[in-house]
Amino acid sequence: MEPRILIVEDEAITALEIKRNLHNWGYEVVGHASKGEAAIEMAQKLLPDLILMDINLQSGMNGLEASCKILEFMDIPIIFLTAHGNQDYMEKARNTGAVYYILKPFQNHELKYAVENSLIHHQLNQKLKQSEKSYRSLAANIPGIVYRFHKEQGQTEFFNNMLQEITGFTSKELNNDYQFPINSLVIDSNLDEIRTIIENALVKGEAFSLEYELKDKEGRIKRVVDKGRPTFDDYGNLKTIEGVIFEVDREI
């Protein structure tokens, strides 16, 4: 099935040229709107796969405002078209989640590239979201703390309610320290060994298994087993550390 595209452009000649090119490239143009308000109505009714949105519409709502309204009720890639290349416009466009921002006048190959890659990027994001949803569903049934430490952000994400079940803390209450999701709770005498094992695992790109003691919110000492593994990007840089922390004496 051909990808379906909605054009939002108030210059009739430009819109006609875009429409002709899209047809030649194998896309279906489901509609053309010249105003932001009309674009919102058409997007809701026609459910296109992608929107080409002129930012500087002559009357009424501009393209940025219309895009924000559309993204409130549907997840769709939007490519912005504009004659303005100032930083303020570009920042506002990025804040809407737009992947591409094309300056007029543009070459046909620029538009073709942007459309193709926006659709691919959106499809990959949809698959990633579905995979993440399945991961969270699986994690909800695991009797341990399922975590993912993000190296770039320096933060740990937790995927079920077992953090509070085992430690008494919510994720917001913990200070997420580098390379370990619950460092602030670990008994001091265990920290050096933990860091050494994890650092060796990162160097070798291998999984690790740890056993150590932590102190919960009520001051009780609990023994846990932490099984994790690092993930890397295409250049060999650390992306995440993912793992599960089980309480040793916990009844399942």
Secondary structure, DSSP 8 states (H G I E B T S, - for coil): ---EEEEE-S-HHHHHHHHHHHHHTT-EEEEEESSHHHHHHHHHHH--SEEEEES--SSSS-HHHHHHHHHTT----EEEEES---HHHHHHHHHTT-SEEEESS--HHHHHHHHHHHHHHHHHHHHHHHHHHHHHHHHTTSSSEEEEEETTTTEEEE-STHHHHHHS--GGGS--BTTBTTGGGB-HHHHHHHHHHHHHHHHHT--EEEEEEEE-TTS-EEEEEEEEEEEE-TTS-EEEEEEEEEETT---
